[in-house]
Amino acid sequence: MNHCDLCMPPNLVLPFERDDLFTGRCILVTGPVIVGAGPSGLAVGAGLKQQGVPFVILEKANCIASLWQNRTYDRLNLHLPKQFCELPYIPFPDNFPEYPSKHQFIDYLESYTKHFEIDPRFNESVQSAKYDETCGLWRVKTITTNSNSTTEYICRWLVVASGENAEKIVPEFEGLHEFSGNVMHACDYKSGEEFRGKRVLVVGCGNSGMEVSLDLWHHDAVPTMVVRSSVHVLPREILGKSTFQLAVSMMKSMPLWLVDKILLAAARLLLGNIEKYGLKRPSMGPLQLKNTQGKTPVLDIGTLSKIKSGDIKIVPGIKKFLQVGVELVNGEILEVDSVIMATGYCSNVPSWLKESEFFTREGFPRSPFPNGWKGKGGLYAVGFTRRGLSGASIDAIKVAQDIGKIWNQETKHKSHSVGVACHKRCKP
């Protein structure tokens, strides 16, 4: 058995001679383990660095911000003004536009990582994380994807920063295996260039579905968008000001329901009645819907004008797939060459975090923002606020400060003590 000594040097590699049949190596981390090297994990790491707290970031991909680098389309720009998307401590460069591009945002994250000397452990996929009641520590087991080797990290604090969009959602459709065309998720879509002249069915009408449809049109494809449910479409700007920024300002002095009414009135005035084009609005207001169900309103960047002109066709839900197309719920048969599933993403936390008190079965903290950042036993969450990067940054600061406060208090105490150690044993 190995003693749990919290005074040991950070990231000490221990010989693994245990009786729980785990055959990999064991690493004792004196600070927290952070799962995920996206913006949320990087923000926590930056805060810990400033307080001198050691940590390990585990990332299953081979780079930081893998969602942005590997699973987004080329034309993507930030949907919100840059001041609402920057991470703590370092703003965007002054020469960046109001809505930075995907590549500019990645450059910003790379610079951020370099500035704070954050060194994630890439290709480390977390298989399980469980709190060991016996010694009061977390045991995080990983597998290295490029060598298939296993490691167990033992730590006092665990920060879940794997994000709301860790895994793609692909709905099941009758007859999909019979369809002879190409089917892909929006995370694999890069550009409409390969679809030039093709009839493409885009399943989903969120921001991704809208932008993919517009990009296809720009590349001379023939896009049709499946609208299965209601959706709020708002102008990205109102009178030259960001719609989101205006909403944030109004909520400082108005109730949310009133802000929703103002936004919908402005949308009706600027965009017209979108329901006659097949886009039904939800009964709940856009901000209330976002807060309660996490459904983000679409911020229009030009797709709606193409829908109005008929360049992008709107159709109802799919009943089943056929060999050369789909049958819609209204009985219409639609021939298509390719299908792009803009059907969103989900959290993968339930697949590896072995606890059910703090996180729901859907992989979100049970307590809503702003109280969903801290659980029991040294468990934290960042990036699950359903408020984008600004919400993640707020939680990242709280987590880093909370851990840093405990770390610095105990470090100061230990510097005046001799032989301080945890004498409990970690039992399998």
Secondary structure, DSSP 8 states (H G I E B T S, - for coil): --B--TTS-TTEEE----SS---SEEEE-SS-EEE--SHHHHHHHHHHHHTT---EEE-SSSSSSHHHHHSS-TT-B-SS-GGGT--TT----TTS-SS-BHHHHHHHHHHHHHHTT---BTTEEEEEEEEETTTTEEEEEEEETTT--EEEEEES-EEE---TTSEE-----TTGGG--SEEEEGGG---GGGGTT-EEEEE--SHHHHHHHHHHHHTT-EEEEE--S---EEESEETTEEHHHHHHHHHTTS-HHHHHHHHHHHHHHHH--GGGGT----SS-HHHHHHHH----EEESSHHHHHHHTSSEEE--EEEE-SSEEEETTS-EEE-SEEEE---EE--GGGTB--SSSB-TTSSBSS-TTS-SB-STTEEE-S-SSSHHHHHHHHHHHHHHHHHHHHHHHHHHHHT-SS-----B---
